[in-house]
Amino acid sequence: MDLTIKNQKENPLLSRKEIVAKINFEGNTPNRKDVQVELAKKAKIDEKLLIIKKIDTLFGETSANITAYAYENEEVMKRNERKNLVEKHKGHEPKVEEEAQ
């Protein structure tokens, strides 16, 4: 997987960076979590504050255009993004079960 950042724009009104990148891959289109980890490494951003908004692949291509937002903190991210998108990027955390007494 080869990732290249094409454009990075600061948006102070929404306290985020808007990132446009291109990724080259073999086989299936990579999932959001893989792209999130790779983009966080490349842009030197905390992956918990990075939302992959869109992965756009043309039919038959082995490359995709990515639109992502990197927020300054988690509170701003939750305020500006849809709840289901934030949950999707959190990953799977083990649930703690309470004992019924």
C-alpha positions in Angstrom: 0.0 0.0 0.0 1.5 3.3 -1.2 0.0 6.5 0.2 0.7 10.0 -1.1 -0.7 13.2 0.5 -1.8 15.5 -2.3 -3.2 18.5 -0.4 -3.5 19.5 3.3 -5.6 22.6 4.1 -6.1 24.1 7.6 -9.7 25.0 8.5 -9.5 27.1 11.7 -13.3 27.6 11.8 -13.9 23.9 12.4 -10.6 23.2 14.1 -9.5 20.6 11.7 -7.1 19.9 8.8 -8.7 18.7 5.5 -6.5 16.1 3.8 -6.7 14.8 0.3 -4.5 11.8 -0.5 -4.1 9.1 -3.1 -3.4 5.5 -2.3 -2.2 2.7 -4.6 -3.0 -0.9 -3.6 -3.1 -4.4 -4.9 -6.2 -6.5 -4.7 -9.2 -5.2 -2.8 -9.7 -1.6 -1.7 -8.3 -1.2 1.8 -10.7 -0.7 4.6 -11.1 2.5 6.6 -9.1 1.3 9.5 -6.0 0.4 7.4 -6.2 3.7 5.5 -6.6 5.6 8.9 -3.5 3.9 10.3 -1.4 4.5 7.2 -2.5 8.2 6.8 -1.9 8.9 10.5 1.7 7.6 10.1 2.3 9.6 7.0 0.8 12.9 8.2 2.2 12.4 11.8 -1.3 12.8 13.3 -3.0 10.9 16.2 -5.2 8.2 14.5 -7.9 8.7 17.1 -8.5 12.2 15.8 -8.5 11.2 12.1 -11.8 10.6 10.2 -11.7 9.1 6.8 -14.6 10.8 5.1 -14.4 9.1 1.6 -12.5 6.4 -0.2 -13.2 6.9 -3.9 -12.1 4.2 -6.3 -12.8 4.0 -10.0 -13.9 0.7 -11.4 -10.9 -1.5 -12.3 -8.4 0.9 -10.8 -5.8 -0.1 -8.2 -5.7 3.4 -6.7 -8.2 5.5 -4.7 -8.6 9.1 -3.8 -9.1 9.7 0.0 -10.7 12.6 1.8 -10.0 12.8 5.5 -10.3 15.2 8.4 -7.8 15.5 11.3 -9.3 17.3 14.3 -7.5 19.1 17.1 -9.3 17.2 19.9 -11.9 14.6 20.4 -14.6 17.0 21.6 -14.5 19.1 18.4 -14.6 15.9 16.4 -17.7 14.6 18.1 -19.4 18.0 17.7 -18.7 18.2 14.0 -19.0 14.6 12.7 -22.0 12.3 12.6 -22.1 9.9 15.6 -22.1 6.7 13.4 -18.9 7.9 11.6 -17.1 8.6 14.9 -18.1 5.1 16.2 -17.0 3.5 13.0 -13.5 5.0 13.4 -13.1 4.1 17.1 -12.6 0.5 16.3 -13.7 -2.4 18.5 -13.1 -2.0 22.2 -13.8 -4.8 24.5 -17.0 -4.3 26.4 -16.9 -4.6 30.2 -19.9 -6.6 31.4 -21.3 -5.8 34.8 -22.3 -8.6 37.1 -26.0 -8.7 38.0 -26.6 -8.9 41.8 
